Each structure stands twice: as structure tokens, then as C-alpha cells.
Amino acid sequence: MRILAVSDVVDPALQERFQPKRYRDVKLILACGDLAPEYLGALAHRVGAPLYYVMGNHDIRESDYPPPGCMDLNARVVRLQGLTLAGLEGSMWYNGGPHQYEEKQMQKKARELGGRIRRTRRPLDIVITHAPPRGIHDGEDLCHQGFEAFRWLIRKFAPRFFLHGHIHRRFDTDAERVTEVDRTKVINAYGHHLLDIEDEKDSG
């Protein structure tokens, strides 16, 4: 299955320079935060695929104006097109704004999510978050530090893919976005990234 991951910035390739043929095989859109609800709703309509999102530290309107036709994946586990997906919103607490969490708060959310993952009795395919895991793609300033709780999720459940945003960086190649941690590919979705993943129907 082809998945479109987006985060943080409105990418001209998905708006004024949108080429329908490039995205016609996309079956799912995953948004990793800090994108306006109007953009997400328009993107889901333009691509013609379901869109699941988590909110970032700059998302202040989605609670009152949820993106039309899109689903908030925060603290949820869903089965979709043969895949098991889970999500957690937010960044490290740094100024008391919305969707900010101290490490202990995120650890609690991650363990609650872990309980929901276990109850599916299925392997975990994809996790989407806004902030990165601690020590992977993150920064040293408090705002951009990742969460140790996300490292725990990777160790405990070994998702095939862990998608995040929050860390603004330009990439010359898709490979620069990816860090492999054991069996998990951690991917910075800044801007947009196309991901191909086998689902159960593909693998038989």
C-alpha cells in the first residue's frame, strides 16, 4: 500500500504544484501535526484517501474545527486496510501551550496506548507522533527534545514504521529521513514523504 505522510509545512507539491498522477496510488494519508485543518481536509479530498492525524504544539484550532473527513488518531489504535495504526500527539512541555507534555505525562499516555495495542492481538505496523523519539532526529533545546516514552513504544512493540514531524529539515534524498532502530524505521515526515508498505492482503 502507498501511504502519504505529511507534517509541519504546506508543501507546494501538494497544493499549487499538485500532480494527480503522482498520488493516484495513495490509499492512506498520515499527518504528523502542525498543519491547518483546512489544508488537511483539502488534501484528503484532493488525493481521495482517508486521512488520520495527530496534533502538534502549534495546532490550536483542530479541537474546535476538526478537519472535514479526517480522523484524530491521538491515543487510539485502529485497524485500516490490513494495517494496525496508533498515534500520540504533542511535543515536550516548554511554555505551557496546547498539546505539550512533560516526559512523565507522555509515559502515562504511551503505556495506556500500549494496553490498547496489546488488546488488538496483532503486530503494530505504524505509529504516528508529532515529536520524535528521544535521541532520534531530535534537538537538545527543550521544545525539540524527543520523548523517552516513544523509545519504549519502539522497544516494546517494534512497529514497522514510526512517523514523526516537529523537526524542520530539508532532505536531499528520502534516505536522509530514515533511521533504523532495531526492526523499526523512524521517519521524519517534514513536508511530505511517500511510503510503500506491504499489508496483510499483499503478503498473503
BAFI-3210 file (N, C-alpha, C; in Angstrom, 3 decimals, decimal comma, padded with zeros to 6 digits):
// residues 204
n [1|2|3|4|5|6|7|8|9|10|11|12|13|14|15|16|17|18|19|20|21|22|23|24|25|26|27|28|29|30|31|32|33|34|35|36|37|38|39|40|41|42|43|44|45|46|47|48|49|50|51|52|53|54|55|56|57|58|59|60|61|62|63|64|65|66|67|68|69|70|71|72|73|74|75|76|77|78|79|80|81|82|83|84|85|86|87|88|89|90|91|92|93|94|95|96|97|98|99|100|101|102|103|104|105|106|107|108|109|110|111|112|113|114|115|116|117|118|119|120|121|122|123|124|125|126|127|128|129|130|131|132|133|134|135|136|137|138|139|140|141|142|143|144|145|146|147|148|149|150|151|152|153|154|155|156|157|158|159|160|161|162|163|164|165|166|167|168|169|170|171|172|173|174|175|176|177|178|179|180|181|182|183|184|185|186|187|188|189|190|191|192|193|194|195|196|197|198|199|200|201|202|203|204]
n.u [000,839|000,488|001,418|000,901|002,728|002,630|003,705|003,977|004,620|003,041|003,230|004,246|004,168|001,964|-000,067|-000,338|001,295|000,365|000,272|-001,865|-001,418|000,886|000,082|-001,974|-002,011|-002,035|-003,299|-003,773|-003,450|-001,253|-000,897|001,356|001,137|000,933|-000,341|-002,756|-006,315|-007,870|-006,100|-005,530|-008,081|-008,590|-006,492|-007,073|-009,397|-008,402|-006,505|-008,051|-008,184|-008,403|-007,648|-005,634|-004,674|-002,411|-002,110|000,077|002,378|001,778|-000,790|-003,802|-006,416|-007,722|-009,266|-011,634|-012,322|-012,340|-010,575|-012,388|-013,700|-011,535|-009,626|-008,839|-006,063|-004,920|-003,901|-005,200|-005,876|-006,167|-007,543|-006,915|-007,356|-005,903|-003,780|-002,346|-002,633|-001,377|-001,375|000,084|-000,200|001,475|004,215|007,298|006,884|007,286|006,504|003,979|001,939|-000,703|-001,110|001,301|003,606|004,985|007,684|006,888|004,116|003,761|004,781|002,805|000,628|001,682|001,889|-000,781|-001,682|-000,173|-001,513|-003,877|-002,856|-001,922|-004,351|-005,348|-004,146|-002,514|000,304|002,022|001,909|002,297|003,222|002,217|003,401|003,856|006,219|009,628|011,157|013,227|016,577|016,610|016,653|015,995|016,278|018,390|017,407|014,715|012,120|012,356|013,237|012,976|010,782|011,399|009,473|008,553|010,670|010,367|007,945|008,829|010,749|009,103|006,974|007,857|007,101|006,654|007,036|007,735|006,469|007,132|006,962|007,739|010,529|012,183|013,551|015,354|015,543|017,760|017,578|015,261|016,271|017,679|015,809|015,335|015,911|017,032|015,950|016,555|014,078|012,520|011,682|012,340|010,935|011,210|008,640|008,533|007,281|006,529|006,235|006,455|005,477|005,860|004,273|003,854|000,733|-001,459|-002,995|-001,384|000,821|-000,222]
n.v [-001,187|002,250|005,075|008,414|010,610|013,510|016,674|019,605|021,766|023,490|021,956|022,892|020,999|019,534|021,234|023,991|022,968|020,458|017,168|014,998|012,368|011,457|010,819|009,038|006,390|006,432|005,260|005,964|008,673|010,093|012,358|014,281|016,466|020,061|021,293|023,131|022,750|023,197|022,717|019,984|018,836|019,597|018,269|015,546|015,368|016,059|014,063|011,846|009,893|008,238|010,154|010,269|011,855|013,439|015,967|018,816|020,953|023,509|023,428|024,819|025,020|022,741|021,347|022,788|023,106|020,564|018,801|018,337|015,172|013,791|011,869|011,961|010,521|010,453|008,811|006,498|003,261|001,792|-000,388|-000,606|-001,204|-003,602|-002,910|-002,091|000,770|003,406|006,333|009,339|012,584|015,847|017,751|018,034|019,591|023,064|025,764|025,834|025,801|024,544|020,974|020,069|018,168|016,904|014,598|012,497|012,624|011,913|009,341|008,046|008,284|006,799|004,231|003,638|003,627|001,467|-000,621|-000,705|-001,409|-004,018|-005,313|-005,592|-007,823|-008,097|-007,559|-004,413|-001,963|000,804|003,759|007,073|010,253|013,583|014,828|013,548|010,336|010,264|011,140|010,399|011,952|014,272|017,481|019,396|021,551|022,332|022,457|020,952|018,469|014,922|012,207|009,895|008,053|007,312|005,851|003,656|002,603|001,762|-000,188|-002,002|-002,758|-002,828|-001,452|-001,440|000,960|004,242|007,291|010,752|014,337|017,760|018,314|020,436|020,108|020,068|017,679|016,005|013,485|010,732|008,795|010,160|010,866|008,715|006,597|003,574|001,630|-001,078|-003,198|-001,227|001,453|004,738|007,715|011,000|013,052|015,604|018,183|016,382|012,839|009,866|006,578|003,134|000,214|-003,157|-004,697|-006,949|-008,201|-007,980|-009,518|-011,977]
n.w [000,000|-000,763|001,069|002,038|003,892|005,911|007,310|009,336|007,404|004,683|001,704|-001,479|-003,525|-002,951|-003,231|-004,980|-006,966|-007,396|-008,667|-009,914|-010,977|-009,726|-007,178|-007,348|-006,555|-003,829|-000,818|001,771|004,053|006,361|008,914|010,708|012,414|013,217|011,034|009,241|009,713|007,416|005,337|005,700|005,331|002,663|001,417|001,875|000,347|-002,191|-002,774|-002,388|-000,351|002,860|005,797|008,611|011,625|014,013|016,534|016,657|018,525|017,667|016,804|017,217|016,572|015,704|017,570|017,849|015,207|013,570|010,967|008,011|007,190|008,194|010,644|014,072|015,463|017,943|020,860|020,135|018,684|015,592|013,096|009,723|006,394|006,513|008,149|011,348|013,206|015,281|017,423|018,863|020,121|020,171|021,764|023,679|026,879|027,047|027,205|028,198|026,364|024,130|023,727|024,794|026,711|029,715|030,282|032,040|031,848|029,160|029,235|030,698|028,906|026,780|027,881|028,407|025,780|024,927|026,236|024,760|022,286|022,824|023,232|020,693|019,716|017,538|015,331|015,483|013,054|012,216|013,896|014,536|015,454|016,785|017,942|017,876|018,794|021,750|021,216|018,578|015,671|017,063|018,857|021,138|022,546|024,754|023,623|021,278|022,005|021,964|023,070|025,657|026,160|023,673|022,714|024,331|023,352|020,839|021,540|022,911|021,206|018,610|016,071|012,505|011,199|012,337|012,384|012,444|013,056|013,516|013,661|011,766|008,693|005,660|003,047|000,917|-000,174|000,122|001,808|003,759|005,591|007,207|009,979|011,171|013,827|015,543|014,513|013,474|011,330|011,667|010,697|009,544|008,753|007,724|005,674|003,023|002,443|000,608|001,215|000,893|001,851|002,720|003,184|005,001|003,057|000,820|001,552|001,931]
ca.u [000,000|001,226|000,969|001,443|002,931|002,835|003,883|004,599|004,582|002,264|004,176|003,701|003,925|000,642|-001,058|-000,389|002,013|-000,141|000,183|-002,708|-000,876|001,920|-000,528|-003,188|-001,942|-002,050|-004,501|-003,885|-002,645|-000,956|-000,426|002,083|000,970|001,250|-000,913|-004,088|-007,393|-008,309|-005,126|-005,719|-009,336|-008,430|-005,576|-007,815|-010,300|-007,612|-005,878|-009,104|-007,786|-008,645|-006,551|-005,545|-003,713|-002,220|-001,877|001,373|002,374|001,236|-002,182|-004,664|-007,768|-008,347|-010,268|-012,892|-012,606|-011,650|-010,518|-013,520|-013,371|-010,275|-009,796|-007,782|-005,538|-004,274|-004,230|-006,078|-005,352|-007,183|-007,218|-007,330|-006,809|-004,938|-002,699|-002,637|-002,073|-001,537|-000,862|000,169|000,008|002,174|005,652|007,764|006,427|008,320|005,976|002,613|000,969|-001,509|-000,513|002,656|003,590|006,213|008,022|006,065|002,770|003,779|004,957|001,479|-000,145|002,250|001,541|-002,207|-001,759|000,356|-002,575|-004,793|-002,151|-001,936|-005,691|-005,616|-003,527|-001,918|001,529|001,837|002,539|002,723|002,912|002,473|003,503|004,405|007,622|010,360|011,686|014,437|017,836|016,475|016,219|015,523|017,227|018,731|016,564|013,589|010,994|012,557|013,650|012,026|010,300|011,847|008,289|008,453|011,669|009,755|006,997|009,591|011,324|008,075|006,033|008,570|006,323|007,467|007,360|007,408|006,490|007,017|007,250|008,276|011,918|012,184|014,805|015,255|016,200|018,150|017,085|014,361|017,044|018,109|014,717|015,087|016,868|016,556|016,148|016,172|013,239|011,642|012,188|011,863|010,934|010,785|007,671|008,503|006,880|005,771|007,034|005,691|005,932|005,223|004,280|003,021|-000,288|-001,701|-003,516|-000,272|001,768|-000,940]
ca.v [000,000|003,514|005,998|009,763|011,189|014,956|017,309|020,884|022,853|023,293|021,634|023,286|019,812|019,011|022,292|024,611|022,144|019,089|016,347|013,858|011,063|011,051|010,390|008,273|005,097|006,634|004,701|006,444|009,841|010,197|013,710|014,260|017,658|021,437|021,629|023,706|021,812|023,400|022,036|018,540|018,475|019,731|017,229|014,288|015,437|016,119|012,751|010,833|008,812|008,567|010,862|010,202|012,865|013,830|017,403|019,279|022,021|024,742|023,210|025,431|025,173|021,479|020,899|023,482|022,988|019,361|018,721|017,548|013,893|013,271|011,251|012,188|009,224|010,574|007,844|005,476|002,192|001,441|-001,308|000,011|-001,799|-004,636|-002,382|-001,605|002,105|004,039|007,696|010,189|013,974|016,757|017,920|018,228|020,824|024,100|027,082|025,706|025,883|023,333|019,736|019,921|017,183|016,505|013,202|011,579|012,616|011,130|007,940|007,539|008,143|005,713|002,939|003,421|003,230|000,106|-001,548|-000,821|-002,174|-005,435|-005,881|-005,922|-009,126|-008,042|-006,770|-002,984|-001,581|002,198|004,761|008,448|011,209|014,869|014,858|012,313|009,650|010,889|010,675|010,063|013,116|015,377|018,522|019,479|022,542|021,639|022,365|019,968|017,164|013,833|011,536|008,541|007,188|006,785|004,784|002,491|002,019|001,061|-001,417|-002,924|-003,214|-002,967|-001,112|-001,429|002,347|005,253|008,549|011,937|015,628|018,669|018,668|021,031|019,846|019,764|016,414|015,831|012,164|010,135|008,012|011,027|010,972|007,425|005,974|002,254|001,295|-002,493|-003,554|-000,090|002,588|006,019|008,592|012,385|013,303|017,040|018,416|015,177|011,653|008,710|005,355|001,905|-000,797|-004,327|-005,013|-008,395|-008,715|-008,110|-010,566|-013,240]
ca.w [000,000|-000,776|002,108|002,006|005,219|005,839|008,610|009,687|006,418|003,465|000,650|-002,789|-004,352|-002,618|-003,372|-006,303|-007,942|-007,234|-009,872|-009,518|-011,355|-008,761|-005,918|-007,607|-005,871|-002,376|-000,191|003,143|004,392|007,786|009,176|011,986|013,233|012,845|009,736|009,425|009,377|006,033|004,474|005,823|004,683|001,215|000,956|001,835|-000,812|-003,424|-003,004|-002,390|000,555|004,263|006,454|010,070|012,058|015,409|016,618|017,116|019,528|017,098|016,408|018,231|016,041|015,311|018,549|017,544|013,778|013,078|009,503|007,489|006,587|008,750|011,954|015,055|015,903|019,245|021,917|019,573|017,840|014,607|012,008|008,478|005,182|006,854|008,973|012,696|013,357|016,587|017,379|020,054|019,738|021,048|021,922|025,047|027,513|027,089|027,596|028,691|025,283|023,920|023,217|025,315|027,780|030,389|029,990|032,842|031,272|027,922|029,601|031,061|027,674|025,985|028,490|028,138|024,375|024,855|026,604|023,625|021,253|023,219|023,094|019,292|019,462|016,205|015,261|015,255|011,791|012,114|014,925|014,142|016,553|016,335|018,359|017,611|019,975|022,295|020,664|017,158|014,885|017,889|019,212|022,554|023,214|025,383|022,702|020,221|022,519|021,796|024,279|026,005|026,080|022,316|022,619|024,985|022,405|019,803|022,134|023,384|020,186|017,331|014,864|011,286|010,892|013,344|011,644|013,287|012,446|014,536|013,398|010,434|007,993|004,238|002,722|-000,479|-000,573|001,103|002,769|004,846|006,558|007,851|010,883|011,586|015,241|015,579|013,370|013,188|010,563|012,179|009,529|009,694|007,678|007,437|004,285|002,686|002,140|000,136|001,852|000,422|002,907|002,478|004,180|005,098|001,792|-000,103|001,956|001,975]
c.u [000,878|000,575|001,657|001,515|003,243|003,017|004,407|004,475|003,676|003,247|003,573|003,408|002,555|-000,446|-001,010|000,348|001,552|-000,283|-000,600|-002,098|000,140|001,308|-001,754|-003,191|-001,957|-003,378|-004,753|-002,977|-002,486|-000,300|000,117|002,116|001,427|000,833|-002,364|-005,172|-007,891|-007,390|-005,337|-006,998|-009,242|-007,528|-006,277|-008,744|-009,515|-007,033|-006,932|-008,777|-008,143|-007,421|-006,699|-004,446|-003,530|-001,890|-000,481|001,243|001,858|-000,211|-003,100|-006,120|-008,478|-009,428|-011,630|-013,316|-011,881|-011,654|-011,640|-013,040|-012,105|-010,508|-008,577|-007,340|-004,909|-004,824|-005,165|-005,271|-006,462|-006,635|-007,768|-006,603|-005,680|-003,799|-003,212|-001,881|-002,317|-000,933|-000,829|000,537|001,114|003,687|006,000|007,240|007,565|007,791|004,524|001,544|000,203|-000,673|000,968|002,606|004,965|006,454|007,133|004,639|002,738|004,013|003,622|000,624|000,369|001,883|000,055|-002,409|-001,240|-000,674|-003,563|-004,150|-002,188|-003,293|-006,054|-005,128|-002,967|-000,618|001,208|002,605|003,109|002,294|003,151|002,449|003,878|005,893|008,303|010,658|012,957|015,676|017,781|015,865|015,884|016,627|017,505|017,970|015,278|012,432|011,143|013,140|012,560|011,682|010,928|010,683|008,133|009,516|011,130|008,762|007,717|010,163|010,243|007,275|006,638|007,684|007,226|007,925|006,909|007,585|006,310|007,230|008,094|009,704|012,021|013,559|014,513|016,074|016,527|017,654|016,158|015,127|017,496|017,042|014,686|016,251|016,285|016,945|015,628|015,337|012,337|012,363|011,537|012,034|010,436|009,910|007,592|008,246|005,978|006,723|006,097|006,321|005,158|005,380|003,381|001,980|-000,541|-002,199|-002,389|000,616|001,120|-001,102]
c.v [001,242|004,486|007,336|010,283|012,672|015,518|018,728|022,024|022,474|023,121|022,023|022,089|019,206|020,062|022,871|023,816|020,681|018,390|015,077|012,497|010,550|010,432|009,505|006,924|005,224|006,147|005,237|007,656|009,890|011,553|013,800|015,611|018,963|021,771|022,069|022,714|021,966|022,669|020,530|018,102|018,538|018,635|015,877|014,244|015,347|014,750|011,652|009,637|009,209|009,203|010,745|011,154|012,848|015,316|017,711|020,439|023,351|024,590|023,736|025,492|023,856|021,018|021,517|023,315|021,758|019,301|017,850|016,259|013,252|012,766|011,521|010,840|009,289|009,576|006,736|004,429|001,810|000,401|-000,714|-000,656|-002,790|-004,189|-001,989|-000,303|002,616|005,433|008,368|011,606|014,618|016,748|017,942|019,560|021,835|025,488|027,036|025,820|024,577|022,170|019,626|019,034|017,056|015,025|012,229|011,509|011,774|009,659|007,311|007,318|006,962|004,353|002,630|002,986|001,808|-000,935|-001,759|-001,612|-003,663|-006,067|-006,182|-007,329|-009,212|-007,264|-005,310|-002,580|-000,168|002,976|006,129|009,332|012,560|014,932|013,534|011,557|010,354|010,256|010,265|011,263|014,331|016,406|018,517|020,574|021,868|021,441|021,191|018,640|016,136|013,182|010,157|007,560|006,585|005,718|003,499|001,813|001,219|-000,244|-002,453|-003,543|-003,317|-002,655|-001,128|-000,009|003,240|006,608|009,717|013,188|016,459|019,140|019,137|020,833|019,563|018,523|016,370|014,499|011,646|009,365|008,855|011,183|009,803|007,023|004,641|001,999|-000,114|-002,804|-002,411|000,961|003,854|007,050|009,982|012,747|014,777|017,290|017,287|014,059|010,548|007,434|004,179|000,838|-001,956|-004,458|-006,521|-008,976|-008,895|-009,295|-011,926|-013,774]
c.w [000,000|000,201|001,895|003,437|005,067|007,243|008,464|008,681|005,254|002,315|-000,701|-003,693|-004,093|-002,744|-004,780|-007,368|-007,902|-008,587|-009,535|-009,843|-010,340|-007,511|-006,127|-006,918|-004,354|-001,805|001,211|003,307|005,908|008,034|010,599|012,691|012,615|011,416|009,936|009,024|007,946|005,053|004,512|005,122|003,170|000,658|000,869|000,628|-002,123|-003,775|-003,091|-001,541|001,982|004,895|007,963|010,520|013,571|015,414|017,155|018,082|018,983|016,623|017,505|017,788|015,775|016,284|018,265|016,098|013,216|011,561|008,970|006,835|007,110|010,176|012,834|015,615|017,291|020,252|021,439|018,822|016,884|013,638|010,730|007,321|005,501|007,738|010,356|012,906|014,767|016,524|018,736|019,617|020,563|021,046|023,402|025,578|027,529|027,428|028,039|027,635|025,109|023,405|023,574|026,562|028,416|030,121|030,764|032,309|030,000|028,211|029,969|029,821|026,838|026,568|028,329|026,686|024,195|025,233|025,479|022,485|021,580|022,966|021,642|018,941|018,033|016,257|014,951|013,989|011,803|013,358|014,312|015,389|015,953|016,671|018,009|018,907|020,462|021,670|019,210|016,447|015,741|018,130|020,695|023,278|023,663|024,426|021,742|020,702|022,257|023,125|024,447|025,905|024,692|022,066|023,248|024,044|021,324|020,347|022,413|022,243|018,790|016,121|013,643|010,952|012,043|012,659|012,604|012,448|013,391|014,265|011,947|009,793|006,532|003,930|001,235|-001,033|000,508|002,174|003,960|005,927|007,541|008,755|011,323|013,035|015,433|014,337|012,895|012,361|011,099|011,067|009,905|008,490|007,291|005,947|003,830|002,269|001,681|000,652|001,279|001,486|002,500|003,569|004,154|003,797|000,784|000,230|002,055|003,359]
res [m|r|i|l|a|v|s|d|v|v|d|p|a|l|q|e|r|f|q|p|k|r|y|r|d|v|k|l|i|l|a|c|g|d|l|a|p|e|y|l|g|a|l|a|h|r|v|g|a|p|l|y|y|v|m|g|n|h|d|i|r|e|s|d|y|p|p|p|g|c|m|d|l|n|a|r|v|v|r|l|q|g|l|t|l|a|g|l|e|g|s|m|w|y|n|g|g|p|h|q|y|e|e|k|q|m|q|k|k|a|r|e|l|g|g|r|i|r|r|t|r|r|p|l|d|i|v|i|t|h|a|p|p|r|g|i|h|d|g|e|d|l|c|h|q|g|f|e|a|f|r|w|l|i|r|k|f|a|p|r|f|f|l|h|g|h|i|h|r|r|f|d|t|d|a|e|r|v|t|e|v|d|r|t|k|v|i|n|a|y|g|h|h|l|l|d|i|e|d|e|k|d|s|g]
***
